[in-house]
């Protein structure tokens, strides 16, 4: 609980209009996009600048008050749920594009800026910011950085971390530091920039970011390949890569996902096939034409029943939008939607897809699978009802098997959604006890009073490792 005296101190920093603690307002910020982790904060504070953030953090550190930085709440691992109460720090007042530097190909922004708004501003200048999380219409840059978000273009262009050049951050004691800069090379000291990206708000509060831009690709083409053999579709992914072609986008959707997305988007997606690959290439016109011709040949050789090129940018955008809407479409089926995030080496995509289908049968649950197949990142998703405890136990057991199988194949428990609270019990499966101890040592050094998003990343108790046969 926050005392009246401390409340007055917070209000003196941000003003009464930026301190919220009514029951209704606390309810709004008690959950994110993850089911079953709702927790009430004690207050929501909306700072307007870095100095205010610093003053807030100093008070929280002095009195041991938990702090949870929050963007738009699209988090899928309970990373922005205030599970230990305290303060939700909201960045809607810090949402500006501060500088677009065309000479150095950088953009400097505040954490509350909506991802798509920044992308559109950059593209208006003929420049390109590649990271494109499916939630980009509502997610914020600060949230993307905290989770190291990926997206459809991750195969060719990488993820958020690959575009963060510099950060301004408030440390748990209230100190303000700057890391990195507008530099192509910089090896002065530890790389704190990369450490903070993906740290899920457990090490610092990011208040400003300088991001790398690249020239806008000259052209792009989009293709949809249809398959009646789901494993053939998965195998096509590794075949394309082994032919030394790196598409901008290489997405996988199985039949259950196609049916739901088509019912939602109504753009003419095929629902009578077992799977599709959504493939896009960008770059110089002649390179794109050559690559797409080769990709088409590979798809047909790997048992695609048909391959269709989008005939216009409008048609291509409809396909991309349909893929991005997969979670929204699946969320219409039942009260609870659990979207997971297992990642394996690209060469193991076919094996992983087969394993997910076998695990679904084993636990008698329906799993819809889609995702960024080109970088090995699959999103097995279950529509269920949290009130059905018996079914939820089967769903949880199925996902445990999926995580175990991913690790057995050289993969990981999360490729882009983060650990948060939901994946924390499984983190030791990936890192081992020694890896967890090393991470805890870093956390303790930065945040000895454990005020920064406590309860996330580190579980109170790890899950017992299950063994899944190959």
PLY file of the C-alpha trace (Angstrom):
ply
format ascii 1.0
element vertex 470
property float x
property float y
property float z
element edge 469
property int vertex1
property int vertex2
end_header
0.00 0.00 0.00
1.06 3.56 -0.69
0.68 5.92 2.26
-1.04 9.26 1.89
2.27 11.02 2.57
4.02 9.09 -0.21
1.07 9.65 -2.54
1.46 13.41 -2.03
5.15 13.13 -2.90
4.36 11.34 -6.16
1.70 13.91 -7.01
4.17 16.72 -6.36
6.40 15.16 -9.06
3.85 14.47 -11.82
0.78 16.53 -10.90
-2.61 15.23 -9.72
-3.82 14.50 -13.26
-0.97 11.99 -13.73
-1.49 10.01 -10.53
-4.34 7.52 -10.72
-5.53 5.17 -8.03
-9.28 4.79 -8.44
-10.56 1.22 -8.46
-11.65 1.50 -12.10
-8.29 2.85 -13.28
-6.34 0.24 -11.34
-8.52 -2.47 -12.89
-7.61 -1.28 -16.41
-3.90 -1.81 -15.71
-4.24 -5.04 -13.73
-3.77 -7.32 -16.74
-2.13 -7.59 -20.14
-2.76 -9.91 -23.11
-1.82 -12.98 -21.04
-4.71 -14.95 -19.51
-4.92 -15.71 -15.76
-2.32 -13.31 -14.35
-4.51 -10.36 -13.35
-3.20 -8.43 -10.32
-4.18 -5.01 -9.02
-1.55 -2.25 -8.80
-1.59 0.28 -5.99
-1.41 3.20 -8.41
-0.70 4.24 -11.99
1.76 7.08 -12.53
2.20 8.84 -15.89
5.50 10.76 -16.04
6.15 13.42 -18.68
9.96 13.38 -18.83
13.07 11.50 -17.74
13.64 13.68 -14.68
10.19 12.78 -13.35
10.90 9.09 -13.96
14.14 9.44 -11.99
12.39 11.06 -9.04
9.68 8.38 -9.03
12.26 5.58 -9.13
14.25 7.11 -6.26
11.16 7.16 -4.05
10.22 3.60 -4.99
13.76 2.42 -4.24
13.78 4.18 -0.87
10.45 2.66 0.21
10.71 -0.72 -1.56
7.75 -0.16 -3.88
7.55 -2.42 -6.97
7.68 -0.66 -10.35
6.24 -2.11 -13.55
6.95 -0.19 -16.79
4.11 -0.61 -19.26
3.43 0.17 -22.91
0.12 -0.87 -24.44
-0.26 -4.13 -22.55
0.08 -6.44 -25.57
2.54 -8.61 -23.60
1.98 -12.37 -23.92
4.00 -13.68 -20.96
2.43 -11.67 -18.11
5.46 -9.39 -18.19
3.46 -6.22 -17.59
1.03 -7.56 -14.97
1.66 -5.94 -11.56
1.77 -9.34 -9.86
3.31 -7.89 -6.67
1.29 -4.67 -6.63
3.13 -1.38 -6.54
3.17 1.19 -9.31
2.47 0.79 -13.01
4.57 3.35 -14.84
2.68 4.43 -17.96
4.38 6.29 -20.84
1.47 7.87 -22.72
2.91 11.33 -21.98
6.32 10.31 -23.35
5.30 9.37 -26.89
7.22 11.72 -29.16
9.48 11.17 -32.14
12.35 13.40 -31.05
14.62 13.32 -34.09
14.82 11.74 -37.53
18.47 11.98 -38.58
18.71 11.29 -42.31
22.48 11.80 -42.38
23.17 9.10 -39.80
20.11 6.98 -40.66
18.71 7.03 -37.12
15.49 7.92 -35.37
15.33 8.92 -31.70
12.08 8.33 -29.86
10.44 8.23 -26.46
9.20 4.85 -25.15
5.47 5.57 -25.44
5.51 6.11 -29.22
3.29 3.63 -31.08
5.41 1.37 -33.29
3.36 1.83 -36.46
3.27 5.63 -36.04
7.07 5.66 -35.99
7.32 3.29 -38.96
5.00 5.48 -41.02
6.94 8.64 -40.14
10.19 6.97 -41.15
8.80 5.58 -44.40
7.51 9.03 -45.36
11.20 9.95 -45.67
11.99 6.92 -47.82
13.63 5.05 -44.94
12.85 1.69 -43.36
12.59 0.34 -39.80
12.30 -3.44 -40.27
11.06 -4.84 -36.91
7.32 -5.37 -37.34
5.59 -7.14 -34.43
2.05 -8.22 -35.23
0.84 -5.83 -32.52
2.59 -2.83 -34.11
-0.65 -0.88 -34.56
-0.95 -0.59 -30.79
2.36 -1.71 -29.24
4.93 0.88 -28.16
8.63 1.18 -28.91
9.42 0.90 -25.20
7.48 -2.36 -24.99
9.22 -3.66 -28.13
12.61 -2.90 -26.58
11.78 -4.45 -23.21
10.68 -7.68 -24.91
13.12 -7.60 -27.84
10.14 -8.01 -30.15
10.41 -9.81 -33.49
7.95 -9.85 -36.34
7.26 -11.14 -39.82
10.46 -9.63 -41.26
12.76 -11.11 -38.62
14.19 -13.81 -40.90
15.95 -11.34 -43.20
16.28 -8.27 -41.02
16.55 -9.48 -37.44
14.68 -8.31 -34.33
14.41 -5.14 -32.25
17.82 -5.65 -30.60
19.52 -5.42 -34.00
18.24 -1.84 -34.45
18.81 -0.29 -31.01
21.92 1.89 -31.15
21.56 3.93 -27.97
19.40 4.19 -24.88
18.67 6.64 -22.13
17.74 4.69 -19.01
16.88 5.33 -15.39
18.60 2.88 -13.08
16.91 1.38 -9.97
18.61 3.97 -7.72
17.30 6.82 -9.91
20.55 7.52 -11.76
20.15 8.49 -15.43
22.61 6.90 -17.84
23.14 6.87 -21.60
24.43 3.89 -23.52
25.70 3.61 -27.11
25.28 6.34 -29.71
24.87 7.04 -33.44
27.86 4.87 -34.18
28.66 2.02 -36.51
31.39 0.89 -34.11
31.61 1.25 -30.35
33.40 -1.16 -28.00
33.90 1.23 -25.07
33.07 -0.88 -22.03
30.33 -3.44 -21.46
27.52 -3.45 -24.03
24.78 -2.24 -21.70
22.53 -1.41 -24.64
22.20 -5.05 -25.63
21.86 -6.11 -22.00
18.92 -3.76 -21.43
17.11 -4.75 -24.64
14.94 -7.74 -23.76
15.46 -7.34 -20.00
11.68 -6.98 -19.55
11.86 -3.98 -17.24
13.81 -5.90 -14.59
17.03 -3.84 -14.80
16.08 -0.26 -15.69
13.43 2.08 -17.06
14.07 3.04 -20.69
13.16 6.67 -21.34
14.64 7.28 -24.80
15.97 5.15 -27.66
17.99 5.82 -30.81
17.18 3.28 -33.50
18.97 2.33 -36.69
17.23 2.81 -40.05
18.03 1.34 -43.47
17.10 2.47 -47.00
13.62 1.47 -48.15
13.74 -1.65 -50.37
13.21 -0.83 -54.03
10.42 -3.35 -54.55
8.78 -6.43 -53.04
6.66 -9.39 -54.10
4.38 -11.65 -52.08
3.54 -15.31 -52.70
1.18 -17.85 -51.14
2.08 -21.55 -51.48
-0.62 -24.17 -50.71
0.10 -27.63 -49.29
-1.90 -30.77 -48.59
1.05 -32.21 -46.65
1.81 -30.16 -43.55
5.28 -31.64 -43.11
6.12 -30.86 -46.74
5.26 -27.22 -46.07
7.56 -27.20 -43.06
10.35 -28.92 -45.00
10.08 -26.30 -47.75
11.22 -23.68 -45.25
14.62 -25.28 -44.64
14.98 -26.10 -48.36
14.55 -22.43 -49.32
17.19 -21.37 -46.79
19.60 -24.14 -47.80
19.39 -22.77 -51.36
20.93 -19.56 -49.95
17.77 -17.50 -50.37
16.72 -15.38 -47.40
13.17 -14.08 -47.91
11.99 -10.98 -46.09
9.02 -13.00 -44.79
8.48 -16.75 -44.56
5.34 -17.49 -42.54
3.53 -20.77 -41.82
-0.19 -21.25 -41.12
-1.87 -24.64 -40.63
-5.44 -25.48 -41.66
-7.15 -24.79 -38.30
-5.52 -21.34 -38.26
-6.48 -20.69 -41.90
-10.13 -21.50 -41.21
-10.32 -19.12 -38.26
-8.38 -16.30 -39.95
-10.46 -16.52 -43.14
-13.68 -16.42 -41.13
-12.31 -13.28 -39.46
-10.63 -11.51 -42.40
-12.69 -12.80 -45.36
-10.01 -12.23 -48.00
-10.25 -15.55 -49.80
-7.63 -17.57 -47.95
-7.75 -21.28 -48.86
-9.35 -23.42 -46.15
-9.26 -26.73 -48.04
-5.48 -27.19 -47.71
-3.45 -28.48 -44.78
-1.10 -25.51 -44.64
0.18 -22.44 -46.48
3.45 -20.58 -46.62
3.26 -16.79 -46.93
6.52 -15.72 -48.59
7.73 -12.22 -49.36
10.96 -10.94 -50.83
12.16 -7.36 -51.14
15.15 -5.59 -52.66
16.29 -4.64 -56.18
13.70 -5.56 -58.81
15.86 -8.09 -60.67
16.92 -9.82 -57.42
13.35 -10.10 -56.20
12.16 -11.53 -59.52
14.99 -14.09 -59.57
14.47 -15.14 -55.94
10.71 -15.48 -56.26
11.07 -17.60 -59.38
13.48 -19.92 -57.56
11.26 -20.05 -54.46
8.28 -21.00 -56.60
10.28 -23.85 -58.14
11.34 -25.05 -54.68
7.77 -24.96 -53.35
6.46 -27.03 -56.26
9.35 -29.48 -55.95
8.48 -29.87 -52.25
4.87 -30.89 -53.03
3.06 -27.54 -52.99
-0.24 -28.08 -54.78
-0.26 -24.49 -56.05
1.70 -21.25 -55.79
0.08 -17.85 -56.26
1.78 -14.47 -56.61
-0.10 -11.46 -55.24
-1.18 -9.39 -58.23
-1.16 -6.05 -56.44
0.15 -4.39 -53.30
-3.46 -4.29 -52.06
-3.67 -8.07 -52.33
-0.24 -8.50 -50.72
-1.16 -6.22 -47.82
-4.38 -8.18 -47.28
-2.33 -11.37 -46.92
0.07 -9.74 -44.46
-2.80 -8.27 -42.47
-4.52 -11.64 -42.33
-1.38 -13.23 -40.90
-0.98 -10.47 -38.34
-4.59 -10.96 -37.25
-4.16 -14.65 -36.39
-4.24 -14.09 -32.62
-7.26 -11.77 -32.83
-9.08 -14.30 -35.00
-8.31 -17.22 -32.68
-9.36 -15.17 -29.64
-12.94 -15.19 -30.97
-13.27 -18.96 -30.53
-13.34 -19.36 -26.74
-13.01 -17.19 -23.62
-9.31 -17.98 -23.13
-6.61 -17.97 -25.79
-3.10 -19.17 -24.98
-0.57 -18.30 -27.68
2.87 -19.78 -27.15
6.26 -19.14 -28.64
8.56 -22.14 -29.12
11.58 -21.71 -31.38
13.83 -24.33 -32.99
16.65 -24.27 -35.56
15.18 -23.82 -39.05
16.33 -27.29 -40.05
14.05 -28.74 -37.34
10.84 -26.93 -38.33
9.29 -30.04 -39.94
10.16 -32.16 -36.91
8.68 -29.57 -34.55
5.45 -29.19 -36.51
4.99 -32.98 -36.49
5.72 -33.09 -32.75
3.15 -30.35 -32.00
0.46 -32.32 -33.84
1.37 -35.51 -31.95
1.34 -33.64 -28.62
-2.12 -32.25 -29.43
-3.43 -35.79 -29.95
-1.68 -37.07 -26.82
-3.32 -34.46 -24.59
-6.62 -34.26 -26.50
-6.42 -30.53 -27.20
-6.82 -28.62 -30.45
-3.66 -26.69 -31.31
-3.57 -24.14 -34.12
0.00 -23.56 -35.31
1.31 -20.55 -37.20
4.39 -18.40 -36.98
7.66 -17.16 -38.37
8.77 -20.47 -39.83
11.72 -18.90 -41.63
13.46 -18.17 -38.32
12.17 -21.30 -36.60
9.71 -19.38 -34.42
6.34 -21.18 -34.16
3.25 -20.03 -32.26
1.20 -23.08 -31.20
-2.07 -21.66 -29.92
-4.95 -23.17 -27.95
-8.42 -21.71 -27.63
-9.79 -22.90 -24.30
-11.69 -21.77 -21.19
-9.81 -21.02 -17.99
-12.89 -22.06 -16.01
-12.54 -25.64 -17.28
-9.80 -26.75 -14.89
-9.49 -30.26 -16.29
-8.96 -28.97 -19.81
-6.53 -26.32 -18.59
-4.42 -29.05 -16.97
-4.24 -30.83 -20.34
-3.36 -27.59 -22.13
-0.57 -26.87 -19.65
0.77 -30.42 -20.00
0.73 -30.06 -23.80
2.75 -26.84 -23.68
5.24 -28.38 -21.27
5.78 -31.14 -23.83
6.17 -28.55 -26.59
8.80 -26.58 -24.62
10.68 -29.77 -23.80
10.65 -30.89 -27.42
11.86 -27.49 -28.63
14.82 -27.63 -26.22
15.58 -31.23 -27.23
15.82 -30.01 -30.83
18.30 -27.29 -29.89
15.63 -24.62 -29.51
14.28 -22.37 -26.78
11.15 -21.73 -24.73
10.61 -18.26 -26.23
11.81 -16.56 -29.39
10.12 -13.18 -29.05
7.40 -13.07 -26.38
9.76 -12.95 -23.41
9.86 -14.89 -20.15
7.78 -12.71 -17.84
5.94 -14.74 -15.24
4.39 -17.31 -17.55
7.67 -18.79 -18.85
9.75 -18.25 -15.70
9.21 -21.80 -14.34
10.70 -23.22 -17.55
13.72 -20.93 -17.91
16.04 -23.30 -16.06
15.30 -25.96 -18.72
16.99 -23.69 -21.22
19.75 -22.05 -19.15
20.46 -24.56 -16.40
20.84 -23.69 -12.73
24.22 -22.08 -13.40
22.75 -19.80 -16.08
19.95 -18.72 -13.76
22.50 -17.96 -11.02
24.52 -15.77 -13.39
21.43 -13.81 -14.39
20.36 -13.39 -10.75
23.80 -11.97 -9.97
23.33 -9.31 -12.67
19.84 -8.50 -11.37
21.12 -8.17 -7.79
23.97 -5.89 -8.84
21.64 -3.50 -10.67
18.57 -3.79 -8.45
19.50 -4.91 -4.91
16.09 -3.93 -3.52
14.25 -5.86 -6.27
11.85 -3.07 -7.17
12.11 -3.43 -10.96
9.25 -5.61 -12.23
9.69 -8.15 -9.42
8.47 -11.70 -9.91
9.31 -11.70 -13.61
11.94 -13.84 -15.37
12.98 -15.61 -12.15
10.53 -18.22 -10.87
10.15 -19.03 -7.18
10.29 -22.67 -8.21
11.32 -24.24 -11.53
9.23 -26.90 -13.24
10.46 -30.45 -13.14
11.90 -31.28 -16.55
9.78 -33.63 -18.65
11.28 -35.97 -21.22
9.72 -36.10 -24.68
10.85 -38.84 -27.05
12.43 -37.79 -30.32
0 1
1 2
2 3
3 4
4 5
5 6
6 7
7 8
8 9
9 10
10 11
11 12
12 13
13 14
14 15
15 16
16 17
17 18
18 19
19 20
20 21
21 22
22 23
23 24
24 25
25 26
26 27
27 28
28 29
29 30
30 31
31 32
32 33
33 34
34 35
35 36
36 37
37 38
38 39
39 40
40 41
41 42
42 43
43 44
44 45
45 46
46 47
47 48
48 49
49 50
50 51
51 52
52 53
53 54
54 55
55 56
56 57
57 58
58 59
59 60
60 61
61 62
62 63
63 64
64 65
65 66
66 67
67 68
68 69
69 70
70 71
71 72
72 73
73 74
74 75
75 76
76 77
77 78
78 79
79 80
80 81
81 82
82 83
83 84
84 85
85 86
86 87
87 88
88 89
89 90
90 91
91 92
92 93
93 94
94 95
95 96
96 97
97 98
98 99
99 100
100 101
101 102
102 103
103 104
104 105
105 106
106 107
107 108
108 109
109 110
110 111
111 112
112 113
113 114
114 115
115 116
116 117
117 118
118 119
119 120
120 121
121 122
122 123
123 124
124 125
125 126
126 127
127 128
128 129
129 130
130 131
131 132
132 133
133 134
134 135
135 136
136 137
137 138
138 139
139 140
140 141
141 142
142 143
143 144
144 145
145 146
146 147
147 148
148 149
149 150
150 151
151 152
152 153
153 154
154 155
155 156
156 157
157 158
158 159
159 160
160 161
161 162
162 163
163 164
164 165
165 166
166 167
167 168
168 169
169 170
170 171
171 172
172 173
173 174
174 175
175 176
176 177
177 178
178 179
179 180
180 181
181 182
182 183
183 184
184 185
185 186
186 187
187 188
188 189
189 190
190 191
191 192
192 193
193 194
194 195
195 196
196 197
197 198
198 199
199 200
200 201
201 202
202 203
203 204
204 205
205 206
206 207
207 208
208 209
209 210
210 211
211 212
212 213
213 214
214 215
215 216
216 217
217 218
218 219
219 220
220 221
221 222
222 223
223 224
224 225
225 226
226 227
227 228
228 229
229 230
230 231
231 232
232 233
233 234
234 235
235 236
236 237
237 238
238 239
239 240
240 241
241 242
242 243
243 244
244 245
245 246
246 247
247 248
248 249
249 250
250 251
251 252
252 253
253 254
254 255
255 256
256 257
257 258
258 259
259 260
260 261
261 262
262 263
263 264
264 265
265 266
266 267
267 268
268 269
269 270
270 271
271 272
272 273
273 274
274 275
275 276
276 277
277 278
278 279
279 280
280 281
281 282
282 283
283 284
284 285
285 286
286 287
287 288
288 289
289 290
290 291
291 292
292 293
293 294
294 295
295 296
296 297
297 298
298 299
299 300
300 301
301 302
302 303
303 304
304 305
305 306
306 307
307 308
308 309
309 310
310 311
311 312
312 313
313 314
314 315
315 316
316 317
317 318
318 319
319 320
320 321
321 322
322 323
323 324
324 325
325 326
326 327
327 328
328 329
329 330
330 331
331 332
332 333
333 334
334 335
335 336
336 337
337 338
338 339
339 340
340 341
341 342
342 343
343 344
344 345
345 346
346 347
347 348
348 349
349 350
350 351
351 352
352 353
353 354
354 355
355 356
356 357
357 358
358 359
359 360
360 361
361 362
362 363
363 364
364 365
365 366
366 367
367 368
368 369
369 370
370 371
371 372
372 373
373 374
374 375
375 376
376 377
377 378
378 379
379 380
380 381
381 382
382 383
383 384
384 385
385 386
386 387
387 388
388 389
389 390
390 391
391 392
392 393
393 394
394 395
395 396
396 397
397 398
398 399
399 400
400 401
401 402
402 403
403 404
404 405
405 406
406 407
407 408
408 409
409 410
410 411
411 412
412 413
413 414
414 415
415 416
416 417
417 418
418 419
419 420
420 421
421 422
422 423
423 424
424 425
425 426
426 427
427 428
428 429
429 430
430 431
431 432
432 433
433 434
434 435
435 436
436 437
437 438
438 439
439 440
440 441
441 442
442 443
443 444
444 445
445 446
446 447
447 448
448 449
449 450
450 451
451 452
452 453
453 454
454 455
455 456
456 457
457 458
458 459
459 460
460 461
461 462
462 463
463 464
464 465
465 466
466 467
467 468
468 469
